[in-house]
Amino acid sequence: MQAFWGVSCRAMLGVWAVVVVLMGCGSDSTPATGTQAPQGAAVSKDAITSLAEPGYTVWRGAWPGTRDSLTLHLTAAKSGTDSRATAFGYAAIVRTDGEPISVTVRRLTADSLVLEEAREPQAGSVAPDALWRLVLRNGVLTGTRSGQTVSLRTEPMSAGRTSFSVDFYADSVSAVPSRAESPHASFEQLLLLPTSGPAALRAQVVQILSGDSAGGPARVAPATTAAEIWAKFRREERAGYATMIAEAIADGTDPAEGGLFLNYEQQLSTQILDNTPDVLALAVFRYVYSGGAHGMESTELVSFDARTGRRFTYRDVFFPTAKAGLEAALTAAVRRKFGIDPASALNDSDALLQVDKLPVTQNVALTSGGVYFLYHPYEIAAYAAGEIGLFLPFRELRGLLRPGLPAADAAAL
């Protein structure tokens, strides 16, 4: 199963992540030991000597076989102890028109990177995925995409993009610590916090990741750092799991015999979709498993004016009268994505969709070249289809967009 931006099947972190598309995983992973130390002040890097060191980097080059530009947003982090740490990553590839391309980080070492670009299944067929095989040499990423040569150079954050710190945390707790096979809970966070840009932007990202609302209890100081966000998250999740076990005992369940139904996972990761001097678009991925056949994931899209810190919601981007036009544009986009014939119903037996009319989701992100729409599992397709993203370039949104948006082509307004 694919979700949004992806990495390894270690738990669920490790997809986007960008971004990239996430690979769904089972919930029987071995509990981690203790709390994963933060990655430290691993901020966006300009001089690159190792791809595996925690941090966020931006790479630029040409799309293989064309003159079109591409931007690779790469986030690296490490899990485990210092002596046995494993590197993992999230990546987003953005083409000239501002569309985020779903890729999964399949391999990340100090000097090599393998990305898998997911191809959407067409009606009645499965297209092969495209592999990017890249090697770091003298500060340049070179290699191939499905046999075609590609070369990418890092772009300094001084070019006006927002820089980020990168911190990964993990913890686990057993329902019955004295038993090795005890049900357990595991918690993970991959936190990317802006280290540049307007104060309003930085504050809003912290608020989104910490779950703090402007009207929260005055007695609780809001989190302001990655360590504080993690401490709040860990404290709340441990307390919640303790309540879950207490309720099971009250119902007559032996926690040691509870099996999968007393296992619990809670994960959060931050992934970058697009990052220009004008626009910042992020994906906040959450995964929860609380027993049963599978967990549930959801990705919240958020975007900002990188110059002022203003956040763009659906209502900030589109006129109230835009619904009909968006329905038509999104329907055409989903037909292209899945190869559905115009004469066929969207929920034709050969298609993955389970709706006969595509609703307009308000889970959107403004990018440098258009708007990205993301549908959650079950919203328009079966759970196995994962989250489904659709991109509409500005040229297809003429007359639907509010004026004054950064990076929007005037012809589209």
KEKE-3310 file (N, C-alpha, C; in steps of 0.2 Angstrom, whole numbers, plus 5000, padded with zeros to 4 digits):
npx = (5004:5002:5006:5008:5022:5037:5047:5057:5050:5051:5044:5034:5039:5052:5044:5041:5040:5040:5047:5038:5032:5023:5027:5016:5016:5017:5012:5020:5033:5049:5050:5058:5072:5072:5074:5076:5089:5090:5093:5101:5108:5106:5106:5100:5111:5125:5138:5141:5146:5142:5128:5121:5121:5112:5100:5094:5093:5094:5093:5098:5094:5093:5078:5080:5084:5078:5076:5070:5069:5072:5070:5076:5071:5079:5078:5088:5089:5093:5091:5091:5105:5121:5132:5126:5118:5105:5103:5090:5078:5068:5061:5058:5053:5052:5045:5047:5035:5030:5025:5024:5033:5030:5041:5050:5063:5074:5087:5100:5115:5131:5137:5128:5112:5096:5081:5064:5052:5036:5024:5008:4995:4988:4972:4968:4982:4999:5011:5029:5040:5050:5067:5079:5096:5109:5125:5136:5149:5162:5154:5143:5128:5127:5121:5108:5092:5081:5090:5093:5104:5108:5112:5114:5116:5120:5110:5113:5106:5106:5100:5088:5078:5069:5077:5080:5080:5083:5076:5075:5065:5062:5053:5048:5036:5032:5018:5018:5032:5040:5039:5046:5039:5028:5014:5016:5019:5024:5032:5035:5044:5048:5054:5054:5059:5058:5072:5075:5067:5051:5046:5032:5030:5038:5033:5020:5022:5028:5017:5008:5015:5016:5003:4997:4985:4979:4971:4973:4976:4980:4989:4998:5013:5016:5024:5040:5052:5060:5064:5055:5042:5043:5044:5031:5023:5028:5025:5011:5007:5012:5004:4992:4993:4995:4982:4974:4979:4975:4961:4959:4963:4953:4942:4944:4954:4970:4984:4996:4992:4986:4990:4990:4980:4983:4994:5001:5004:5011:5014:5023:5028:5037:5037:5044:5036:5038:5049:5053:5059:5047:5036:5032:5028:5022:5020:5012:5013:5004:5002:4993:4991:4980:4977:4969:4967:4974:4983:4979:4982:4986:4988:4991:4991:5000:5003:5013:5015:5031:5038:5031:5025:5012:4998:4991:4975:4962:4952:4958:4965:4956:4941:4925:4916:4922:4920:4913:4921:4933:4929:4927:4940:4948:4942:4946:4959:4961:4957:4967:4978:4975:4972:4959:4946:4937:4924:4921:4915:4920:4922:4923:4925:4938:4945:4953:4946:4932:4921:4908:4908:4919:4924:4928:4942:4947:4960:4974:4988:4997:5009:5024:5020:5007:4992:4992:4982:4976:4969:4963:4965:4951:4943:4941:4944:4949:4956:4968:4973:4979:4984:4979:4985:4983:4988:4985:4990:4993:4988:4977:4968:4962:4953:4948:4956:4961:4966:4983:4991:5007:5019:5009:5004:4999:4990:4982:4973)
npy = (4994:5011:5027:5043:5053:5044:5031:5019:5003:5002:5007:5016:5028:5033:5043:5055:5057:5068:5072:5062:5045:5036:5020:5008:4999:4984:4981:4975:4978:4977:4983:4999:5004:5014:5032:5040:5050:5067:5074:5085:5101:5100:5109:5115:5111:5118:5115:5100:5085:5072:5062:5056:5062:5070:5082:5095:5097:5105:5102:5105:5103:5097:5089:5072:5070:5081:5099:5104:5110:5103:5101:5094:5090:5085:5076:5071:5059:5050:5035:5026:5022:5031:5024:5014:5019:5021:5028:5037:5043:5057:5063:5075:5078:5092:5097:5109:5115:5116:5105:5092:5077:5061:5051:5038:5035:5023:5019:5026:5032:5038:5042:5039:5037:5031:5032:5029:5032:5033:5025:5028:5016:5011:5009:4993:4989:4989:5000:5001:5006:5021:5021:5031:5032:5038:5045:5053:5064:5074:5084:5084:5077:5063:5052:5040:5040:5028:5024:5035:5049:5059:5074:5083:5098:5105:5118:5133:5139:5152:5157:5161:5152:5143:5138:5123:5115:5098:5085:5069:5058:5044:5032:5019:5009:4995:4985:4975:4975:4965:4954:4948:4946:4955:4965:4982:5000:5012:5027:5040:5054:5065:5079:5094:5110:5127:5138:5150:5164:5173:5177:5174:5163:5153:5152:5147:5134:5127:5127:5120:5107:5104:5103:5113:5125:5142:5146:5138:5130:5142:5138:5130:5131:5135:5124:5127:5123:5109:5099:5102:5100:5086:5081:5085:5077:5064:5063:5064:5053:5042:5043:5041:5028:5021:5023:5015:5002:5001:5001:4990:4980:4982:4978:4964:4959:4951:4960:4954:4944:4951:4953:4959:4968:4976:4982:4997:5012:5028:5040:5054:5065:5077:5084:5091:5099:5109:5123:5138:5155:5162:5154:5141:5125:5112:5095:5087:5072:5059:5044:5031:5017:5006:4993:4979:4976:4985:5001:5019:5032:5049:5064:5081:5095:5110:5127:5142:5160:5163:5175:5183:5175:5172:5160:5149:5143:5133:5142:5154:5153:5150:5156:5158:5153:5144:5130:5122:5123:5118:5105:5100:5101:5093:5081:5079:5078:5067:5057:5057:5053:5040:5034:5033:5031:5044:5041:5032:5027:5035:5026:5014:4996:4993:5003:5011:5019:5023:5032:5040:5053:5065:5073:5089:5091:5100:5099:5106:5112:5127:5128:5132:5132:5129:5121:5108:5094:5083:5068:5058:5041:5030:5041:5043:5032:5014:5008:5002:5009:5020:5037:5049:5060:5075:5086:5103:5114:5132:5137:5129:5134:5146:5160:5155:5157:5167:5184:5190:5180:5172:5169:5165:5164:5178:5177:5167:5171)
npz = (5000:4996:5003:5007:5005:5004:5013:5021:5027:5041:5051:5049:5047:5038:5020:5006:5009:5003:5001:4993:4992:5004:5010:5016:5032:5042:5059:5068:5073:5082:5098:5101:5110:5124:5122:5107:5103:5099:5083:5084:5080:5066:5052:5036:5023:5015:5009:5004:5010:5014:5011:5020:5032:5045:5040:5028:5011:4995:4978:4961:4944:4927:4920:4915:4899:4894:4893:4903:4920:4936:4953:4968:4983:4998:5013:5026:5039:5055:5063:5079:5090:5092:5088:5080:5071:5059:5043:5035:5023:5016:5001:4988:4972:4961:4947:4933:4931:4944:4950:4963:4963:4966:4976:4982:4995:4993:4996:5005:5008:5013:5001:4991:4983:4981:4972:4970:4959:4959:4948:4942:4942:4927:4920:4920:4919:4925:4927:4926:4939:4940:4942:4951:4951:4960:4963:4975:4970:4972:4977:4969:4963:4953:4940:4935:4928:4925:4916:4909:4908:4923:4932:4946:4956:4972:4979:4987:5003:5004:4993:4995:4999:5012:5026:5037:5052:5057:5066:5073:5083:5094:5104:5115:5124:5135:5138:5147:5155:5160:5152:5137:5125:5126:5122:5115:5114:5102:5098:5087:5079:5066:5064:5056:5057:5053:5051:5046:5038:5040:5056:5059:5050:5055:5068:5066:5060:5071:5079:5072:5072:5085:5089:5097:5100:5097:5107:5118:5135:5147:5157:5152:5144:5128:5116:5109:5103:5094:5104:5114:5108:5105:5119:5124:5115:5118:5131:5132:5123:5130:5142:5136:5132:5144:5149:5140:5142:5156:5154:5147:5156:5166:5159:5160:5152:5150:5149:5144:5136:5126:5113:5096:5097:5108:5104:5099:5089:5085:5075:5067:5054:5046:5030:5015:5001:4992:4990:4989:4986:4987:4990:5002:5004:5014:5020:5032:5040:5048:5057:5064:5074:5082:5085:5076:5058:5051:5052:5052:5041:5038:5029:5031:5021:5020:5017:5013:5012:5009:5010:5019:5029:5029:5030:5018:5016:5009:5007:5006:4994:4984:4975:4982:4973:4965:4965:4956:4944:4949:4951:4938:4933:4942:4940:4927:4929:4937:4928:4919:4927:4931:4919:4914:4903:4895:4892:4901:4917:4933:4943:4937:4934:4932:4937:4951:4959:4969:4968:4959:4956:4958:4973:4979:4987:5002:5006:5003:4995:4990:4977:4968:4955:4954:4962:4974:4977:4990:4993:5007:5013:5009:5005:4992:4986:4989:5004:5001:4990:4996:4999:4988:4976:4967:4955:4949:4937:4937:4924:4922:4931:4929:4933:4944:4955:4969:4969:4971:4975:4979:4966:4957:4940:4932:4921:4925:4934)
capx = (5000:5006:5003:5011:5029:5039:5054:5057:5045:5054:5038:5030:5043:5057:5041:5037:5038:5038:5040:5039:5026:5025:5025:5013:5020:5014:5013:5023:5040:5051:5050:5064:5075:5073:5072:5081:5092:5088:5099:5105:5107:5107:5102:5101:5118:5127:5143:5139:5151:5139:5121:5117:5121:5105:5099:5089:5097:5091:5098:5095:5097:5088:5075:5083:5082:5074:5079:5065:5072:5070:5072:5076:5072:5081:5079:5091:5089:5096:5087:5096:5111:5126:5136:5122:5113:5103:5101:5084:5077:5062:5063:5053:5056:5048:5047:5047:5028:5028:5021:5028:5033:5030:5047:5052:5070:5075:5094:5103:5122:5135:5139:5124:5105:5092:5075:5059:5047:5030:5020:5001:4993:4983:4966:4970:4989:5003:5017:5035:5042:5056:5073:5085:5102:5113:5131:5139:5156:5164:5148:5138:5125:5127:5118:5103:5085:5079:5095:5095:5109:5106:5117:5111:5120:5116:5109:5114:5100:5106:5097:5081:5074:5068:5081:5077:5083:5080:5077:5071:5065:5058:5052:5043:5035:5029:5012:5021:5039:5044:5038:5049:5034:5023:5012:5020:5017:5030:5031:5041:5043:5053:5052:5058:5057:5061:5077:5075:5061:5047:5044:5026:5030:5041:5028:5014:5025:5029:5011:5005:5018:5015:4996:4995:4981:4980:4966:4975:4976:4985:4993:5003:5017:5017:5031:5044:5058:5059:5064:5048:5037:5044:5043:5024:5020:5029:5021:5004:5006:5013:4999:4986:4994:4993:4975:4972:4980:4971:4954:4959:4963:4946:4937:4946:4959:4977:4989:5001:4989:4982:4992:4990:4975:4985:4999:4999:5009:5009:5020:5022:5034:5036:5040:5044:5034:5040:5052:5055:5059:5040:5031:5034:5023:5024:5016:5012:5010:5002:5000:4990:4989:4978:4974:4965:4970:4979:4982:4976:4987:4983:4993:4989:4995:5000:5008:5014:5019:5038:5040:5027:5023:5005:4997:4986:4970:4958:4948:4963:4967:4950:4935:4919:4912:4927:4919:4911:4927:4938:4926:4929:4947:4950:4940:4950:4966:4961:4956:4974:4982:4974:4971:4952:4943:4932:4918:4920:4913:4926:4922:4923:4928:4945:4948:4954:4941:4926:4916:4906:4909:4925:4923:4934:4945:4950:4967:4977:4995:5000:5016:5027:5017:5000:4989:4992:4976:4977:4964:4965:4962:4944:4940:4938:4946:4950:4962:4974:4976:4983:4982:4979:4987:4981:4991:4983:4994:4990:4985:4970:4964:4961:4946:4946:4961:4960:4972:4988:4995:5014:5021:5004:5004:4994:4985:4978:4969)
capy = (5000:5017:5033:5049:5054:5038:5029:5012:5000:5001:5007:5020:5033:5030:5043:5061:5057:5072:5071:5055:5042:5032:5013:5005:4993:4981:4984:4970:4979:4976:4990:5003:5004:5021:5038:5042:5057:5072:5075:5091:5107:5099:5113:5115:5111:5121:5111:5093:5079:5066:5063:5053:5067:5073:5089:5096:5100:5106:5100:5107:5100:5096:5083:5068:5069:5087:5105:5106:5110:5099:5103:5089:5092:5079:5077:5065:5058:5044:5032:5021:5025:5034:5019:5009:5023:5019:5033:5036:5050:5059:5067:5077:5081:5096:5099:5116:5118:5116:5099:5088:5070:5056:5047:5034:5034:5016:5018:5032:5031:5044:5044:5036:5039:5027:5035:5026:5036:5028:5026:5027:5010:5013:5004:4986:4988:4991:5003:5000:5012:5023:5022:5036:5029:5043:5045:5060:5064:5081:5089:5084:5070:5061:5045:5039:5039:5023:5023:5042:5053:5065:5078:5088:5102:5108:5125:5136:5141:5159:5159:5163:5146:5143:5132:5119:5110:5091:5081:5063:5055:5038:5029:5014:5006:4989:4984:4971:4975:4959:4949:4950:4946:4959:4971:4988:5006:5015:5034:5043:5060:5068:5086:5100:5117:5133:5141:5156:5166:5177:5174:5171:5157:5149:5151:5143:5128:5125:5126:5114:5101:5103:5103:5119:5130:5149:5146:5132:5132:5147:5136:5126:5135:5131:5121:5132:5119:5102:5095:5103:5097:5079:5080:5085:5072:5058:5063:5063:5046:5037:5043:5038:5020:5018:5022:5010:4996:5001:5000:4983:4976:4983:4974:4957:4957:4951:4963:4949:4940:4955:4952:4965:4973:4980:4986:5004:5016:5035:5043:5061:5067:5083:5083:5097:5098:5114:5128:5144:5162:5165:5149:5135:5120:5106:5089:5084:5065:5056:5037:5029:5010:5005:4987:4978:4974:4990:5008:5024:5038:5055:5069:5088:5100:5117:5131:5149:5165:5163:5181:5186:5170:5171:5153:5149:5138:5132:5148:5159:5151:5149:5160:5154:5151:5139:5123:5118:5123:5113:5098:5098:5101:5088:5075:5078:5076:5060:5052:5057:5050:5033:5032:5031:5034:5049:5038:5027:5030:5035:5020:5008:4990:4992:5008:5011:5024:5021:5037:5041:5060:5067:5079:5094:5091:5106:5098:5108:5116:5131:5127:5138:5132:5127:5119:5101:5092:5077:5064:5053:5034:5029:5047:5042:5025:5009:5009:4999:5014:5025:5044:5051:5067:5078:5093:5107:5120:5138:5138:5126:5137:5153:5162:5151:5159:5174:5188:5192:5174:5173:5164:5163:5167:5183:5174:5162:5174)
capz = (5000:4996:5006:5003:5003:5007:5015:5023:5031:5047:5055:5044:5045:5034:5014:5004:5013:5001:5000:4992:4994:5010:5010:5022:5035:5047:5066:5073:5073:5088:5102:5101:5117:5126:5118:5102:5104:5094:5078:5085:5076:5059:5048:5029:5022:5008:5007:5005:5009:5015:5010:5026:5038:5046:5037:5023:5006:4989:4972:4955:4937:4921:4919:4911:4892:4892:4895:4909:4926:4942:4960:4972:4991:5001:5020:5029:5047:5057:5069:5082:5093:5087:5085:5076:5068:5052:5039:5031:5021:5012:4995:4984:4966:4959:4940:4931:4932:4951:4952:4966:4960:4972:4975:4989:4996:4994:4998:5007:5011:5013:4994:4986:4984:4976:4973:4966:4957:4958:4942:4944:4938:4922:4920:4917:4918:4930:4924:4930:4943:4937:4947:4951:4955:4960:4967:4976:4969:4972:4979:4963:4962:4946:4939:4929:4929:4921:4910:4906:4913:4926:4936:4951:4960:4977:4979:4993:5006:5003:4987:4997:5001:5019:5029:5042:5057:5056:5072:5074:5090:5095:5110:5116:5131:5135:5142:5153:5154:5162:5146:5130:5119:5128:5118:5116:5110:5099:5096:5083:5076:5062:5065:5052:5059:5049:5054:5043:5036:5044:5063:5059:5047:5060:5074:5064:5059:5077:5082:5069:5073:5092:5091:5101:5097:5100:5113:5123:5142:5148:5162:5148:5140:5121:5114:5104:5100:5093:5110:5118:5104:5106:5126:5124:5111:5121:5138:5130:5121:5136:5146:5133:5131:5150:5150:5136:5146:5162:5152:5145:5163:5169:5155:5161:5147:5152:5144:5141:5131:5122:5106:5091:5099:5113:5101:5097:5086:5084:5071:5064:5051:5042:5023:5011:4994:4988:4994:4984:4989:4987:4993:5006:5005:5018:5021:5039:5039:5054:5056:5070:5074:5089:5085:5070:5052:5049:5055:5048:5040:5035:5028:5031:5017:5023:5012:5016:5008:5012:5012:5025:5034:5029:5028:5013:5017:5003:5006:5004:4988:4979:4976:4984:4967:4962:4966:4949:4940:4952:4950:4931:4932:4946:4936:4921:4931:4939:4923:4916:4932:4931:4912:4914:4897:4896:4891:4907:4924:4937:4947:4932:4938:4930:4940:4958:4962:4972:4968:4952:4955:4962:4977:4979:4994:5004:5009:4997:4996:4985:4975:4964:4949:4954:4968:4975:4981:4992:4996:5012:5012:5009:5003:4985:4984:4994:5008:4998:4986:4999:4998:4981:4975:4960:4954:4944:4936:4936:4918:4922:4937:4927:4935:4951:4961:4972:4967:4976:4978:4977:4961:4952:4934:4931:4916:4928:4940)
cpx = (5004:5002:5006:5018:5033:5046:5053:5051:5047:5048:5033:5034:5049:5055:5038:5036:5038:5036:5041:5033:5027:5023:5022:5016:5015:5015:5016:5031:5042:5052:5057:5066:5076:5071:5077:5083:5091:5095:5103:5104:5109:5103:5103:5108:5119:5133:5142:5144:5148:5131:5117:5118:5114:5105:5095:5093:5093:5096:5094:5098:5091:5085:5078:5080:5078:5078:5075:5069:5069:5073:5071:5077:5073:5082:5082:5090:5092:5092:5092:5101:5116:5130:5133:5117:5111:5101:5095:5082:5070:5065:5057:5056:5050:5050:5046:5040:5026:5025:5026:5027:5034:5036:5048:5060:5071:5082:5097:5109:5125:5136:5134:5116:5101:5085:5070:5053:5041:5026:5013:4999:4987:4977:4968:4977:4993:5010:5023:5037:5049:5061:5078:5091:5107:5119:5134:5146:5157:5159:5143:5135:5124:5124:5113:5096:5082:5083:5097:5099:5106:5111:5113:5117:5116:5115:5109:5107:5100:5103:5089:5076:5074:5073:5078:5082:5079:5081:5072:5071:5060:5058:5047:5042:5031:5023:5014:5028:5043:5043:5041:5044:5028:5021:5015:5017:5024:5028:5037:5039:5049:5051:5057:5055:5061:5066:5079:5068:5057:5046:5037:5026:5033:5037:5023:5016:5025:5022:5007:5008:5017:5008:4993:4991:4981:4976:4968:4975:4982:4991:4999:5007:5018:5024:5034:5050:5056:5059:5057:5042:5037:5042:5035:5021:5021:5025:5014:5002:5007:5007:4993:4987:4992:4986:4972:4973:4976:4964:4954:4959:4956:4941:4939:4951:4966:4981:4994:4999:4985:4984:4992:4985:4977:4992:4997:5005:5006:5015:5018:5028:5032:5040:5039:5042:5037:5043:5056:5056:5052:5035:5035:5028:5026:5018:5017:5009:5009:5000:4998:4988:4987:4974:4970:4970:4975:4978:4979:4981:4983:4988:4989:4994:4994:5005:5007:5017:5026:5041:5037:5025:5015:5003:4991:4981:4966:4954:4952:4965:4962:4945:4930:4915:4916:4925:4917:4917:4932:4935:4928:4936:4950:4948:4944:4957:4966:4960:4963:4978:4981:4972:4964:4949:4938:4925:4916:4918:4920:4927:4921:4927:4935:4949:4949:4949:4935:4920:4914:4907:4914:4924:4929:4936:4948:4957:4971:4984:4996:5007:5018:5024:5010:4997:4989:4986:4978:4971:4966:4962:4955:4940:4937:4940:4947:4956:4969:4977:4980:4980:4984:4980:4985:4984:4987:4987:4990:4986:4978:4966:4962:4954:4944:4950:4960:4966:4977:4992:5002:5015:5015:5005:4998:4988:4980:4973:4963)
cpy = (5006:5023:5039:5049:5048:5036:5021:5010:4998:5002:5010:5026:5030:5028:5048:5063:5060:5072:5065:5052:5037:5025:5011:4999:4990:4984:4980:4972:4979:4983:4993:5003:5012:5026:5039:5049:5061:5072:5081:5097:5106:5103:5112:5116:5114:5117:5104:5088:5072:5067:5060:5057:5070:5081:5089:5100:5101:5105:5102:5104:5100:5089:5079:5068:5076:5093:5108:5105:5106:5102:5097:5091:5085:5080:5070:5065:5052:5041:5027:5025:5027:5029:5014:5013:5021:5026:5032:5043:5050:5063:5069:5080:5085:5098:5107:5119:5118:5110:5094:5081:5066:5051:5044:5034:5027:5015:5025:5031:5038:5047:5041:5037:5035:5030:5031:5030:5032:5030:5024:5021:5013:5008:4998:4985:4991:4994:5002:5006:5014:5024:5027:5033:5035:5042:5052:5060:5072:5086:5089:5077:5069:5054:5045:5039:5034:5023:5030:5046:5059:5068:5083:5092:5105:5116:5128:5139:5149:5162:5161:5158:5146:5137:5129:5116:5103:5087:5075:5060:5049:5035:5024:5012:5000:4989:4980:4970:4969:4953:4952:4950:4951:4964:4977:4994:5009:5022:5036:5050:5062:5075:5091:5106:5122:5136:5148:5158:5170:5173:5171:5164:5152:5147:5146:5136:5124:5123:5120:5107:5099:5102:5108:5123:5137:5149:5141:5135:5136:5144:5132:5130:5131:5129:5126:5129:5112:5098:5096:5100:5089:5077:5080:5079:5065:5057:5061:5056:5041:5037:5040:5030:5017:5018:5017:5003:4995:4999:4992:4978:4976:4979:4966:4955:4957:4954:4959:4945:4944:4955:4959:4970:4977:4983:4993:5008:5023:5038:5050:5062:5073:5082:5089:5095:5103:5120:5133:5150:5165:5160:5143:5131:5114:5101:5087:5077:5062:5049:5035:5021:5009:4998:4986:4976:4979:4997:5013:5030:5043:5060:5076:5092:5107:5121:5138:5153:5165:5169:5185:5181:5168:5163:5153:5142:5138:5139:5154:5159:5152:5154:5155:5150:5146:5132:5119:5118:5118:5106:5095:5097:5095:5081:5073:5075:5069:5055:5052:5053:5042:5030:5029:5035:5039:5046:5033:5031:5030:5029:5013:5002:4990:4998:5007:5015:5021:5026:5038:5049:5062:5073:5083:5094:5098:5105:5100:5112:5120:5129:5133:5138:5130:5125:5111:5099:5085:5074:5059:5046:5034:5035:5046:5035:5020:5011:5007:5004:5019:5032:5045:5058:5069:5085:5097:5113:5126:5139:5134:5129:5144:5154:5159:5154:5166:5178:5189:5186:5174:5167:5162:5167:5172:5181:5169:5165:5177)
cpz = (5000:4999:5003:5002:5007:5009:5016:5027:5038:5052:5050:5042:5042:5027:5011:5000:5008:4998:4996:4994:4999:5008:5016:5025:5040:5054:5071:5074:5081:5092:5101:5109:5119:5121:5113:5103:5098:5089:5079:5080:5068:5054:5041:5028:5015:5005:5009:5004:5011:5015:5016:5032:5039:5043:5031:5017:4999:4983:4966:4949:4932:4922:4914:4904:4889:4894:4901:4915:4931:4948:4964:4979:4994:5009:5022:5036:5049:5063:5072:5086:5089:5084:5080:5072:5061:5048:5035:5028:5017:5006:4991:4978:4963:4952:4939:4932:4940:4954:4956:4964:4966:4971:4982:4989:4997:4997:5000:5011:5011:5006:4989:4988:4979:4977:4968:4965:4955:4952:4944:4940:4934:4923:4916:4916:4924:4927:4929:4933:4940:4943:4946:4955:4954:4965:4968:4975:4968:4973:4973:4963:4955:4945:4934:4932:4924:4914:4907:4911:4916:4931:4940:4955:4966:4977:4986:4996:5005:4997:4989:4999:5009:5021:5035:5046:5056:5063:5072:5081:5090:5102:5110:5123:5131:5140:5148:5152:5156:5157:5140:5125:5121:5122:5119:5112:5108:5097:5092:5080:5072:5061:5061:5054:5056:5054:5051:5041:5041:5051:5063:5056:5052:5066:5072:5062:5066:5080:5079:5071:5081:5094:5096:5097:5101:5106:5118:5130:5143:5153:5158:5143:5133:5119:5109:5101:5098:5099:5114:5114:5105:5114:5127:5121:5115:5128:5137:5128:5126:5140:5143:5133:5138:5152:5146:5139:5152:5160:5150:5151:5166:5165:5156:5156:5151:5147:5141:5136:5125:5114:5102:5094:5105:5111:5099:5094:5084:5081:5068:5060:5047:5035:5019:5004:4990:4992:4990:4988:4991:4991:4996:5006:5008:5018:5028:5039:5046:5053:5064:5070:5081:5089:5078:5064:5050:5052:5050:5047:5037:5034:5027:5027:5020:5018:5015:5011:5012:5013:5018:5030:5034:5026:5023:5014:5010:5002:5004:4997:4982:4981:4979:4979:4963:4961:4960:4945:4942:4951:4943:4930:4936:4943:4930:4923:4934:4934:4919:4920:4931:4924:4911:4907:4898:4895:4897:4913:4928:4941:4943:4936:4937:4934:4948:4962:4964:4972:4961:4951:4960:4966:4977:4986:4996:5007:5003:4999:4989:4983:4971:4957:4949:4961:4968:4979:4983:4996:5001:5010:5013:5007:4996:4982:4990:4998:5005:4993:4989:4998:4991:4980:4968:4960:4948:4943:4936:4930:4918:4928:4935:4929:4942:4957:4963:4970:4973:4979:4975:4971:4956:4946:4933:4926:4920:4933:4937)
residu = (MET:GLN:ALA:PHE:TRP:GLY:VAL:SER:CYS:ARG:ALA:MET:LEU:GLY:VAL:TRP:ALA:VAL:VAL:VAL:VAL:LEU:MET:GLY:CYS:GLY:SER:ASP:SER:THR:PRO:ALA:THR:GLY:THR:GLN:ALA:PRO:GLN:GLY:ALA:ALA:VAL:SER:LYS:ASP:ALA:ILE:THR:SER:LEU:ALA:GLU:PRO:GLY:TYR:THR:VAL:TRP:ARG:GLY:ALA:TRP:PRO:GLY:THR:ARG:ASP:SER:LEU:THR:LEU:HIS:LEU:THR:ALA:ALA:LYS:SER:GLY:THR:ASP:SER:ARG:ALA:THR:ALA:PHE:GLY:TYR:ALA:ALA:ILE:VAL:ARG:THR:ASP:GLY:GLU:PRO:ILE:SER:VAL:THR:VAL:ARG:ARG:LEU:THR:ALA:ASP:SER:LEU:VAL:LEU:GLU:GLU:ALA:ARG:GLU:PRO:GLN:ALA:GLY:SER:VAL:ALA:PRO:ASP:ALA:LEU:TRP:ARG:LEU:VAL:LEU:ARG:ASN:GLY:VAL:LEU:THR:GLY:THR:ARG:SER:GLY:GLN:THR:VAL:SER:LEU:ARG:THR:GLU:PRO:MET:SER:ALA:GLY:ARG:THR:SER:PHE:SER:VAL:ASP:PHE:TYR:ALA:ASP:SER:VAL:SER:ALA:VAL:PRO:SER:ARG:ALA:GLU:SER:PRO:HIS:ALA:SER:PHE:GLU:GLN:LEU:LEU:LEU:LEU:PRO:THR:SER:GLY:PRO:ALA:ALA:LEU:ARG:ALA:GLN:VAL:VAL:GLN:ILE:LEU:SER:GLY:ASP:SER:ALA:GLY:GLY:PRO:ALA:ARG:VAL:ALA:PRO:ALA:THR:THR:ALA:ALA:GLU:ILE:TRP:ALA:LYS:PHE:ARG:ARG:GLU:GLU:ARG:ALA:GLY:TYR:ALA:THR:MET:ILE:ALA:GLU:ALA:ILE:ALA:ASP:GLY:THR:ASP:PRO:ALA:GLU:GLY:GLY:LEU:PHE:LEU:ASN:TYR:GLU:GLN:GLN:LEU:SER:THR:GLN:ILE:LEU:ASP:ASN:THR:PRO:ASP:VAL:LEU:ALA:LEU:ALA:VAL:PHE:ARG:TYR:VAL:TYR:SER:GLY:GLY:ALA:HIS:GLY:MET:GLU:SER:THR:GLU:LEU:VAL:SER:PHE:ASP:ALA:ARG:THR:GLY:ARG:ARG:PHE:THR:TYR:ARG:ASP:VAL:PHE:PHE:PRO:THR:ALA:LYS:ALA:GLY:LEU:GLU:ALA:ALA:LEU:THR:ALA:ALA:VAL:ARG:ARG:LYS:PHE:GLY:ILE:ASP:PRO:ALA:SER:ALA:LEU:ASN:ASP:SER:ASP:ALA:LEU:LEU:GLN:VAL:ASP:LYS:LEU:PRO:VAL:THR:GLN:ASN:VAL:ALA:LEU:THR:SER:GLY:GLY:VAL:TYR:PHE:LEU:TYR:HIS:PRO:TYR:GLU:ILE:ALA:ALA:TYR:ALA:ALA:GLY:GLU:ILE:GLY:LEU:PHE:LEU:PRO:PHE:ARG:GLU:LEU:ARG:GLY:LEU:LEU:ARG:PRO:GLY:LEU:PRO:ALA:ALA:ASP:ALA:ALA:ALA:LEU)
# end
